């Protein structure tokens, strides 16, 4: 089961490397996806940035 969680973490890190620079976030923050809370936190921050971009 532990290996499955690491696989999911790795598979979410790769798209984050591509997405984060579009939101003005350093791509190395994608390493936060290796911890379980990292993906929701980054997704939340990207959503906030997207709302700010839509207001302009």
KASUL-V31480 format. One record per residue. N is the residue number from 1. PSI is psi in whole degrees, -180 to 180 (999 if undefined). Layout:
# KASUL-V31480
<<N/PSI> <N/PSI>>
This chain:
# KASUL-V31480
<<1/-36> <2/-36> <3/-34> <4/-40> <5/-41> <6/-35> <7/-45> <8/-41> <9/-43> <10/-38> <11/-20> <12/-22> <13/-41> <14/-49> <15/-33> <16/-33> <17/-33> <18/-36> <19/-39> <20/-42> <21/-26> <22/-20> <23/10> <24/24> <25/137> <26/135> <27/-20> <28/-11> <29/-12> <30/-20> <31/-19> <32/-17> <33/-13> <34/-16> <35/148> <36/-35> <37/-10> <38/-41> <39/-50> <40/-35> <41/-46> <42/-39> <43/-40> <44/-45> <45/-39> <46/-36> <47/-40> <48/-45> <49/-38> <50/-41> <51/-38> <52/-39> <53/-34> <54/-27> <55/-25> <56/999>>
